[in-house]
Structure formats: structure tokens, C-alpha cells
Amino acid sequence: MGYSAGSYGADDDQQIFEMPLEELLNLDVTTASKFPQKKMDAPSAVTVITAKDIRDFGYLTLADVIRSIRGTYTTYDRAYEYFGARGFSRSGDYNSRLLLMIDGRRVNDSIYDGASIGTDGLIDLEDVERIEFVPGSGSSIYGSNALFGVMNVITKQGRDLQGAALSGGFGSFGMDREKASAGYRFENGVESILSVSRYRSDGHKSLYFPEIDAAGPSDGIAHYQDGDKVDRYFGKINYKGFTLEGIYSDRTKNLPIAVYNSTFDANETYRDRNAFIEARYEDQMTEAMDLTARLFYGAYDFDAVYPFGATHNYEMERSQWAGAEVKSVMDLGSHKLVLGGEYQKNFNVILQNYNDDPYFNFLDAEVTSSRYGIYLQDNVSFWDYFTLNAGVRYDYYSVSGDTVNPRIALIYKPADSLALKMLYGTAFRAPNLYEKYYHLANVQKSPVTLDPEKTRSFEFIAEYQPMGNLRLIGTAFHNNIRNLINLVNDPKDNLLVYTNYGDIDMDGFEFEGDYLWDSGVRLRGSYTFTYAMDDLQGCWLSNSPRHLGKLNLSMPVWLDKIRLGVEWQYVGERKTKSELRASDYQVTNLTMTAARLAPGFELSASLYNLFDSRYEHPAGDETRINTVPQDGRNFRLWFTYRFQ
């Protein structure tokens, strides 16, 4: 997933800096409550990453965006990027504790309930208008998977391009990328956007893993096993409240880490294909009521090849789903009601696993499931200074039964510049179809019962904006996770099985400051401290950094033609699965963007890991490797030519 200067570069800057300063740091957001409101009025400490931020800092994937957000981090095992928030991240959960949406539509797949945030992501970031991240429990209006946050990716409209663009670029590790896009708003009101992109990377020519070397007979070096190939297609058309939108992505990744005791350095691959299509209607039915209705269809295919000497093991998973959602927002003066419901049917779900030579069938199953949920939320103002946001949602899952999740947020605003928020909420993650039904002969069995994971969260937030160009945030939080779903060995038959085993407590605080100068210079910084405790083991949770520090500086270098973006990130040490430590590290990224140097021509150049820090991420239980090396210094160079 590459990045170019963007087909929208200079115009974005103009639109952003024409806004009043107080609006820049207190933009309208929709994800926290399912209706537009100022960030300071939302029942959360919402982070907004704009298209300009994406360009200024050279973000390539949603994982890059996540690493820039207060309190979040990622783990990369050279197969997938894994989301972490406030000290909790589980390698191998495929981000099932993050709800990912595109234009308000859930895009977690129906097998793993996973959110694709790395190069397997569904959308090219050039097609993104902004990203809203709402931390904490979100199940009261969004249902399953919203345990540690809801991320809503809002795509661009045809008017944002009003023309066509061709992009191309290259970089370290044999990377090349091409992109074509076009968008128009016609005089009759029809608006459309279309983009096609291609990304290829050879990856590292060699990666050394001391654990493999020590075990022998290999020298521990994976040769040419880190390649990455991605193709994406995105299209959207709007007319008078009607929207038809479609996405398709196809990614193939070579794995250097030899998962599930497969043969090391032997062409192990993953392939992920995602497709979505949605028809949506949005209208203001009356002065007091807005209506949104959507029909959607999705499909996810996964293929894996695991070499075991002369024998190859093949895993194949297929799934399709379809559903609908209806939501109404009613403005009744001091009350703002949100009422809605959604339904999804998962069908044609196939789980297969077999060896080729000699042939042996470990698994061949076809399953179906369904879910539905209804939710109600009231946002009521009283006593001049107070707002109460209270919501509750009922969900029923055919694989795990029903659950009810509330959220209560009391917001006190003694002045327009200050908001104090007290939040309580619960959230859940239903067992996914992989956890519920995946089994392998003589290796793994399906669970008899498997209950949803549940969280309770308490949070206190102080947001202060003493000036239009300065915003300060402080939060303190406590999260508790019960019924954690884990893969364990059943001593009765020595088979692996998913079961509810584990309770986690997370306590911490965060600070963030955001300052914008009249000249266009912007500085944002944050610090997060978290202590995450595994209550059953009585110890510090693995893959849980206690300290996160972040700084983002963007500034004009020469008029409105060249901008510089500098990003610094610090991640504290983490405990690995073997009770060792992955050391703390710092990474600095530098991006220079140039627009209007020549008519229609734009350029972006990035140096990632500028000071060539050597660091590693904790590996998951599925591999013999303890830590996974990350990229050293590398560069990207992108060109765009716009036709208008």
C-alpha cells in the first residue's frame, strides 16, 4: 500500500487553512454518537486524522495512522499488523477487538471478525477524506468488536478530485506502486469517484531469527520470504441521497516466520481477498428527523500454503454475508434520539484444511450464522451546563446468544472552552466463526460452549481549549476484560480448544496537546501510561508497553508549495511470550511534500526510521520465533500528475 503526494494535495491545504482555527481543532465528528457534533461535545476523546495529516506525514496504511493516535500502538509479525490500545494487544487475534468501518459500514470480516489495517487494508489512504477514532467501549451503538475502539474511515467524494490523476512511485525493498483515479461532480448532481491501485514489494532479501538458528539445522536466515503484493479497486456514486459504493482488495504475502511449526525458509504464503458493496439512502425526512438505510453484501476469502518438507498443507476459507441497517436521528429540542437496528446473515462459510502428498483431509466444514441488534441513544441537555448521553443496545448472535450493553456519559461544560466528561460503558466480542467451528483431526477440537468476551470501562476526560488554536486533553481510565477467549490445551484429550480463560485489568492516564500557529505550523504531542495486569497469572500482561510518547510537527517550508512533516514515536519495552523483553525504541519519520511546483505536478518524499533504529516486536504463539525484526531506515518517493 503506497502513498503519493495525493491527487488532492494543494486544494486540501487551502480548504483546511481557510477554516477558523477553533474549528480546525474542534471539528465535527459523527462516529461517537452516530450524528454530527463537535469533538468537545462528544461522549469520548475523539481523534480525527485528516487527508492533510495523511499526506503531511507520509502514512501508508491504517496501521501508520493508528501509531500516531494517542494511546494506541501496533505489532507487526511480517504477516499482519495488529492493533493495540491502552496496553492490550494479542498477536493472532486479527484485530477482532477493534471495530473498523468505512463510511459508517462495518467491514470486519465474518470468519475472524478481523479488521485489516496493514497492507491488507481495504482502502488506499489517498481515497480517504478523514479518519475518526473513538477509544474505549462502543458496543452500546455498534455491537460486537468495539471493545477498545471504533475507527471510521470516511472516503472522499468526486468533488474532492474534480478531474483525474495518475500516480507512481518507488522505494526501498524493491517497492513500486501505481495508481489511477478520477472523480467528478456533474451539473445534474451526480457525483462519482473511482480508483485503481497496484503495490509490489520484494521485502527484505534476508531476515535472521536466532531461535531458528539455535534449534538447527537451518542457519536462521529467511531468504526472499518477505514479498508483498496488493491490488485495490474503489468506486462510489452519489445522487440525491442515494449512494452505491464498492471495494475490492487482493493481497498476497510471503511469510518469513514459519508459523505452526512449518518448514522454515520454504515459500509460505497468505492470500486475503475482500469485497464489499453497499447501497445507502440518507435523507432529512422532516425538520426533526434524519433517516439512513443501507443494504450491504460482503465476501472474504483466505488461502494459506504451509510447507512441511515435501508435503504442503493448504488452508482455505470462504465466506459471504449480507444484511441491512436502518437508523433514524430525531432532534426534539433538548433531546436528540438515535434509534436503529441491523441484521446480518453469514452464509456459504467454508472451512477447509488438507495435506497434498500424501493427501489427508483435516477439515471440511460449511457453517452459517446470523446476528441482529437494536439500539437506542438519547443525548439530552439540562441545567445549561450538563449533557447526558445514554445509550443501550441489545444483540443476539446465533453462535453465542444474547447480550445487552449500556453506555452513560455525563458531560459538564461550565464554559465553551472546557468540557469534563465521565463515562461508563460495557462492550463485548462474540466468538467468531473460526474460534467456534475450526477443528483439525488429532490437533484441535471445537468448543462445546464459548461465551462472549465482556469489558467494563470507566473513564474521566478533561478537554480544554483556552484559545482557538490550542487544545489540551487529559484522560484517566480503567478497563476490565472478562471471559477472555484463548486457545489452550485440554489435558483430558491433549487437544487444543478455544475457551473462556482470562481476566485483564488495565489502568492508566493520557495527556495530549495540539497547537496551531497562524503561519500553518502545527504541533501535536501525547504521552500515555498504562499498567495492564493478567489477573489469573498475577503478572504484567505480555505485549503491553507501559509508556507511549508521540510528537507530530508539520510546517510550511516555502510558501504554500513545500511542507515538512516530522513524526517521533516512543514505545516502551514489552514482555514477550517467553517472559523475555522486547526493548523500548524510538522511531523518527520525515516527509517532504511539494505541490504547485509545476502545473498539475506533485511530489512526496519520505524517510522512515530516519536514524535507523534497530528494534523488534513480540511474536505470536503460532511461531517458534520470540521477536520479529522491524524495518530499518527506508525511503519512499511518489509522483502525481493531475488532469483537470
Buried (B, 14 or more C-beta within 10 A) or exposed (E): BBBBBBBBBBBBBEBBBEEEBBEBBBBBBBBBBBBEBBBBBBBBBBBBBBBBBBBBBBBBBBBBBBBBBBBBBBBBBBBBBBBBBBBBBBBBBBBBBBBBBBBBBBBBBBBBBBBBBBBBBBBBBBBBBBBBBBBBBBBBBBBBBBBBBBBBBBBBBBEBBBBBBBBBBBBBBEBBBBBBBBBBBEEEEEBBBBBBBBBBBBBBEEBEBEBBBEEEEBEBBBEBBBBBBBBBBBBBBBEEEEBBBBBBBBBBBBBBBBBBEBBBBBEBBBBBBBBBBBBBBBEEEEEEBBBBBBEBBBBBBBBBBBBEEEBBBBBBBBBBBBBBBBBBBBBEEEEBBBBBBBBBBBBEBBBBBBBEEEEEEBBEBEBEBBBBBBBBBBBBBEEEEEBBBBBBBBBBBEBBEEBEBBBBBBBEBEEEBBBBBBBBBBBBBBBBBBBBBBBBEEEBBEBEEBBBBBBBBBBBBBBBBEEBBBBBBBBEBBBBBBBBBBBEEEEEEEBBBBBBEBBBBBBBBBBBBBBBEEEBBBBBBBBBBBEBBBBEEEEBBBBBBBBBBBBBBBBBEEEEBBBBBBBBBBBBBBBBBEEEEBEBBEBBBBBBBBBBEEEEBBBBBBBBBBEEBEBBBBBBEBBBBBBBBBBBEBBBBBBBBBEE
